[in-house]
Amino acid sequence: MKPLASLTVAAMLAVTSSVSAQRTADIEGAKDYPTISRFNGAVIEFYQETKWGTYRLPVSDQGTVDWDRPMSLEGKVIRIQYSVSHENNSEFVLQNYKAALLRSGYEVLIAIANEALGDSDRPHTWIDRYYATGGYYNGLNNQKFGLGLNFPTWKNDHSFIAARGRENGKDIYVIVYTVVADAFTIITQDVVEVEAVETGLVSVDNISSDITKNGHIAIYGIHFETGKSVLKAESDAALKTIAEYVNAHSDKKFFIVGHTDNTGDFQANMTLSEERAKSVMTALITTYAVNAGQVSAYGVASLAPAASNLSDEGRAKNRRVEIVEQ
């Protein structure tokens, strides 16, 4: 993916004395994300990289805010907080990001400002929902990736945009929350590089060994679209290997079992885990010529964890598909 186009569609207004608290240079060790040019005139006030984490993005397939069923994005998270002259209002920043992201080939998932954000047209409850943890709104805890600047809570000039792209085999999500404070405008830019917790490499020998020894094997090379049962293209290698094993053991039958972590509604996870197992079964039968009489699909949600659900890494291990010998 080419570098993000310059984030300016009009000349910035001059910095005035009202932004005297803004830094004049980036904090030490900070840097822009390689493919995203910074907003013109912005200074980095906070920078933090998290090697692995689960980022909660409350955006529905219809491009609306969905606090009840947020996406769970896993991988490296880079948070950069910029400050820029407060004359750059939130909607102006939003439109700059939107135009630049679209020019660079990103899909904009949502782009909203002020009253469209809901929550009484103010940052106070948005921040409680999005960044805080627990509390009255059962916040998503995205503050765990660090915050260097305090958000104003009652100024009603804020915006939010999320976009998705792809680079070097990874899904790249760019999420930007902008809010105008007294001294300057705060731009909180998050980049999530989504990738699997394990390589997912599997061989016929691996499957044979694990099923002989344990009666089942967990497959981590099968990938689905976030929150859906749609198989991604990068699942093909694992599916082909599973099919080779099943076809080589025509005298045996197998369960395809979908598993989730314990995040979200249990009944919804039961449905999702079964739908994902059925997607795998259907692909094995229709694409890889597996005998339909050899495989059946079930979902068990979080009933059989492979690791503790108390950590991001543990939850990632729990989201899997298993092949179980009947």
Rosetta blueprint (number, residue, H / E / L):
1 M L
2 K L
3 P L
4 L L
5 A L
6 S L
7 L E
8 T L
9 V L
10 A L
11 A L
12 M L
13 L L
14 A L
15 V L
16 T L
17 S H
18 S H
19 V H
20 S L
21 A L
22 Q L
23 R L
24 T L
25 A L
26 D L
27 I L
28 E L
29 G L
30 A L
31 K L
32 D L
33 Y L
34 P L
35 T L
36 I L
37 S L
38 R L
39 F E
40 N L
41 G L
42 A L
43 V E
44 I E
45 E E
46 F E
47 Y E
48 Q E
49 E E
50 T E
51 K E
52 W E
53 G E
54 T E
55 Y E
56 R E
57 L E
58 P L
59 V E
60 S L
61 D L
62 Q L
63 G L
64 T L
65 V E
66 D L
67 W L
68 D L
69 R L
70 P L
71 M E
72 S E
73 L E
74 E E
75 G E
76 K E
77 V E
78 I E
79 R E
80 I E
81 Q E
82 Y E
83 S E
84 V E
85 S E
86 H L
87 E L
88 N L
89 N L
90 S H
91 E H
92 F H
93 V H
94 L H
95 Q H
96 N H
97 Y H
98 K H
99 A H
100 A H
101 L H
102 L H
103 R H
104 S L
105 G L
106 Y L
107 E E
108 V E
109 L E
110 I E
111 A E
112 I E
113 A E
114 N H
115 E H
116 A H
117 L H
118 G L
119 D H
120 S H
121 D H
122 R L
123 P H
124 H H
125 T H
126 W H
127 I H
128 D H
129 R H
130 Y H
131 Y L
132 A L
133 T E
134 G E
135 G L
136 Y L
137 Y L
138 N L
139 G E
140 L E
141 N L
142 N H
143 Q H
144 K H
145 F H
146 G L
147 L L
148 G L
149 L L
150 N L
151 F L
152 P L
153 T L
154 W L
155 K L
156 N L
157 D L
158 H E
159 S E
160 F E
161 I E
162 A E
163 A E
164 R E
165 G E
166 R E
167 E E
168 N L
169 G L
170 K E
171 D E
172 I E
173 Y E
174 V E
175 I E
176 V E
177 Y E
178 T E
179 V E
180 V E
181 A L
182 D L
183 A L
184 F E
185 T E
186 I E
187 I E
188 T E
189 Q E
190 D E
191 V E
192 V E
193 E E
194 V E
195 E L
196 A L
197 V L
198 E L
199 T L
200 G L
201 L L
202 V L
203 S L
204 V H
205 D H
206 N H
207 I H
208 S H
209 S H
210 D H
211 I H
212 T H
213 K H
214 N H
215 G L
216 H E
217 I E
218 A E
219 I E
220 Y L
221 G L
222 I L
223 H L
224 F E
225 E L
226 T L
227 G L
228 K L
229 S L
230 V L
231 L E
232 K L
233 A H
234 E H
235 S H
236 D H
237 A H
238 A H
239 L H
240 K H
241 T H
242 I H
243 A H
244 E H
245 Y H
246 V H
247 N H
248 A H
249 H L
250 S L
251 D L
252 K L
253 K L
254 F E
255 F E
256 I E
257 V E
258 G E
259 H E
260 T L
261 D L
262 N L
263 T L
264 G L
265 D L
266 F H
267 Q H
268 A H
269 N H
270 M H
271 T H
272 L H
273 S H
274 E H
275 E H
276 R H
277 A H
278 K H
279 S H
280 V H
281 M H
282 T H
283 A H
284 L H
285 I H
286 T H
287 T L
288 Y L
289 A L
290 V L
291 N L
292 A H
293 G H
294 Q H
295 V E
296 S E
297 A E
298 Y E
299 G E
300 V L
301 A L
302 S L
303 L L
304 A L
305 P L
306 A L
307 A L
308 S L
309 N L
310 L L
311 S L
312 D H
313 E H
314 G H
315 R H
316 A H
317 K H
318 N H
319 R L
320 R E
321 V E
322 E E
323 I E
324 V E
325 E E
326 Q L
